[in-house]
Amino acid sequence: MPRMLDVSDAVRAEIGDEEADRLLAGENAPGSYDCTSCRTPGDSEQERTSTVLFVGDETAVLAFAHASCLPSQVVQVTEEQLQGAVRSIGGPGGDLPQGEPHKAVPEQAVLGVTSGLVLLDGELHPALVVEPTSPIVRPGTTGAGDDFLPLLIEQGFMPVTELASVPPVLHGWSVLLAVGQLHAVLQPSATGGQPVAWWQAHQPLQVTDSWRAAANKHQQVLLFAAPVGSIGRQPREDLLRDALDKAAAGGKLVAAALPLAGT
């Protein structure tokens, strides 16, 4: 029976017309699968299913996702990330990640990223909190100072004085959640091509089931950013919320809602 598969032009270009046609005919596609995004079961005979191709330096892995979770797309990852994704397919979910420094691309600034749930307007929203480990100056300048928030405001992030409502959606940016893990925060390319990674995990970060469920429900993730020393490493979500409230009250917080796996 033909599968209800979506194969994007980008995926077709990578795997070839012959393989794409076999997938669409149901020859090589699975009936049931675990969604590579939300990790819950799917059935390509009963619901729209996206083909997602993870491409590393030397190998590629074809995965499947609910079309409501991810569009069919090609995801460029490092070979190390690809092997980690292969190991995690079908594996159990992880715990809330503690913020660990990872390099941002292309700025190469060291950013700490922590995930958590934030209560706004009576609903829990998935959030990422970004805080550099050192001051960030504007590219091409030297000397003291911290331009982290002004740079983000120029990109469309909004200053937050209190956590009372969901911030506006920042179109063109997105959060890539795949194989049930957090891979990257993407920003528009300066050349108008495919989005590029503003922050990319050296190794995909595990998120909790409740965080992933909230992300799939809202189809967006709230990103909060603060200068170095404003938030700190908070071991619990209530402490993280307190730190966000204090940063907002002190004028040291910007935020935006980023679409989930936006294209």
C-alpha positions in Angstrom: 0.0 0.0 0.0 1.4 3.4 -0.8 2.6 5.3 2.2 1.5 8.8 3.1 5.0 10.1 2.8 6.3 13.6 2.2 9.6 13.7 0.3 10.9 17.2 -0.1 12.9 18.3 -3.2 16.0 18.6 -1.0 15.7 15.1 0.3 14.9 13.8 -3.2 18.0 15.6 -4.6 20.2 13.8 -1.9 18.7 10.3 -2.2 17.9 10.3 -5.9 14.7 9.9 -7.9 14.8 6.1 -7.9 15.0 5.8 -4.1 12.5 8.6 -3.6 10.0 6.8 -5.9 10.5 3.5 -4.0 9.8 5.3 -0.7 6.6 6.9 -2.1 5.5 3.5 -3.5 5.9 2.0 0.0 8.7 -0.4 -1.0 11.4 0.9 1.4 9.3 2.9 3.9 8.3 1.5 7.2 4.7 1.1 8.2 5.1 2.0 11.8 8.0 4.1 13.2 9.1 6.2 16.1 8.9 9.9 15.2 12.4 11.3 15.0 11.2 14.5 16.7 8.6 13.7 19.4 9.6 10.0 19.7 6.0 8.7 19.8 4.8 6.0 17.4 3.7 6.9 13.9 2.1 5.0 11.0 2.9 6.1 7.4 -0.2 4.2 6.2 -2.5 6.3 8.4 -1.0 9.7 8.8 1.2 12.2 6.9 4.8 11.3 7.5 7.9 13.4 6.7 11.2 11.9 5.5 14.1 13.6 7.3 17.6 12.9 6.0 20.5 13.5 8.4 23.7 14.1 6.4 27.1 13.8 8.1 30.6 14.2 6.7 30.7 10.7 5.4 27.4 9.0 5.9 23.6 9.8 5.9 20.7 8.4 7.8 17.1 8.6 6.6 14.5 9.0 9.5 10.8 9.5 9.7 8.7 12.0 11.6 5.0 13.0 11.9 4.4 15.7 9.3 2.9 17.8 12.1 6.3 17.6 14.0 8.8 18.2 11.3 8.7 19.0 7.6 10.6 16.8 5.2 14.1 18.2 5.1 17.8 17.6 4.9 19.6 18.2 8.2 23.4 18.8 8.0 25.1 17.4 11.1 28.6 16.5 12.1 29.6 12.8 11.8 29.8 12.6 15.6 26.3 14.0 15.9 25.1 11.6 13.2 26.5 8.6 15.1 24.9 9.9 18.3 21.6 10.2 16.5 21.8 6.7 15.2 22.6 5.4 18.7 19.6 7.3 20.2 17.0 6.2 17.7 14.7 4.0 19.6 16.5 4.8 22.9 14.9 6.3 26.0 14.6 10.0 26.5 17.0 11.9 28.8 16.7 14.3 31.7 16.6 18.1 31.7 20.0 19.2 30.4 22.1 21.4 32.6 23.5 24.4 30.8 26.8 23.5 29.3 28.9 25.9 27.2 28.8 25.3 23.5 30.3 27.4 20.7 28.0 29.5 18.6 28.3 29.6 14.9 29.3 31.8 13.2 30.2 34.2 16.0 32.3 31.6 17.9 31.2 33.0 21.2 30.9 30.5 24.1 27.2 30.3 25.1 25.6 28.3 27.9 22.2 26.9 27.0 19.7 25.5 29.4 16.2 24.2 28.7 13.2 24.5 31.0 9.4 25.1 31.2 8.2 28.6 31.8 4.6 29.4 33.0 3.1 32.2 31.0 -0.6 33.1 30.6 -1.5 30.0 32.6 0.3 27.6 30.3 3.6 25.9 30.3 5.9 26.9 27.4 9.2 25.2 26.4 12.1 27.6 26.8 15.8 27.9 26.2 17.9 30.2 28.3 21.1 31.5 26.7 23.8 33.1 28.7 27.4 33.7 27.5 30.3 32.6 29.7 32.1 35.9 29.0 31.1 39.4 27.6 30.4 39.5 23.9 31.6 42.6 21.9 30.4 43.6 18.5 32.4 41.9 15.7 35.3 44.0 14.6 35.6 46.0 17.8 38.0 45.6 20.7 38.0 46.6 24.3 35.6 46.2 27.3 31.9 46.2 27.1 29.1 43.7 26.4 27.1 44.1 23.2 25.2 40.7 23.5 21.7 42.2 24.1 22.1 45.1 21.6 23.2 42.6 18.9 20.2 40.4 19.6 17.8 43.3 19.6 19.1 44.3 16.2 18.2 40.8 15.1 14.6 41.2 16.2 14.6 40.0 19.8 12.5 42.1 22.2 13.6 43.5 25.6 11.6 41.9 28.4 10.9 43.8 31.7 8.6 41.2 33.1 7.7 37.6 32.2 3.9 38.3 31.8 3.2 37.1 28.3 4.6 35.1 25.3 7.0 37.2 23.3 6.4 37.9 19.6 7.5 35.3 17.0 10.8 36.0 15.4 10.3 34.8 11.8 13.3 33.4 10.0 14.8 31.9 13.2 13.9 28.4 14.4 14.8 25.7 16.9 15.8 22.3 15.5 14.6 19.5 17.6 15.2 16.1 16.0 15.6 12.5 17.1 14.0 13.7 20.4 17.0 15.9 21.1 18.0 19.6 20.8 20.4 20.2 17.9 20.6 23.9 17.1 19.1 27.4 17.1 19.0 28.5 13.4 19.1 32.1 12.1 18.5 33.5 8.6 21.5 33.4 6.3 23.1 36.7 5.4 23.2 35.6 1.8 19.5 34.6 1.7 20.2 30.8 1.5 19.5 28.1 3.9 19.4 29.1 7.6 22.7 28.8 9.5 23.3 27.8 13.1 23.5 30.6 15.5 24.1 28.0 18.2 24.7 24.3 17.6 25.2 21.6 20.2 28.5 19.8 20.0 26.4 16.7 21.0 22.6 16.7 20.7 21.1 17.7 24.1 18.4 15.5 25.7 15.2 17.3 26.7 12.5 16.0 29.1 9.4 14.4 27.8 7.3 17.2 29.2 9.5 19.9 27.5 9.3 18.0 24.1 5.5 17.6 24.5 5.1 21.3 25.2 7.3 22.2 22.2 5.2 19.9 19.9 1.9 21.4 21.3 2.9 25.0 20.8 5.1 24.4 17.7 7.5 27.0 19.0 10.1 27.5 21.7 10.7 30.6 23.7 14.3 31.8 23.7 15.5 34.1 26.6 19.0 35.6 26.5 20.9 37.5 29.1 24.4 38.9 29.5 27.1 36.9 31.4 26.4 36.7 35.1 22.7 37.5 34.9 21.2 34.0 35.2 23.8 31.5 36.4 23.5 27.7 36.5 20.2 27.0 38.1 19.5 23.3 39.1 15.7 23.7 39.3 13.1 25.3 37.1 11.7 27.4 39.9 15.1 28.8 40.6 15.6 29.4 36.8 12.3 31.3 36.7 13.4 33.4 39.7 16.6 34.3 37.9 14.7 35.2 34.7 12.4 37.4 36.7 15.3 39.3 38.3 17.1 39.7 35.0 14.0 41.0 33.4 13.4 43.5 36.2 17.0 44.7 35.9 16.7 45.3 32.1 19.0 42.4 31.3 16.7 40.1 29.3 15.6 39.8 25.7 13.3 37.2 24.3 11.5 35.8 21.2 9.3 32.9 20.2 11.1 30.7 17.7 9.2 28.3 15.4 10.0 24.7 16.0 12.1 23.3 13.2 11.2 26.2 11.0 12.1 26.2 7.3 
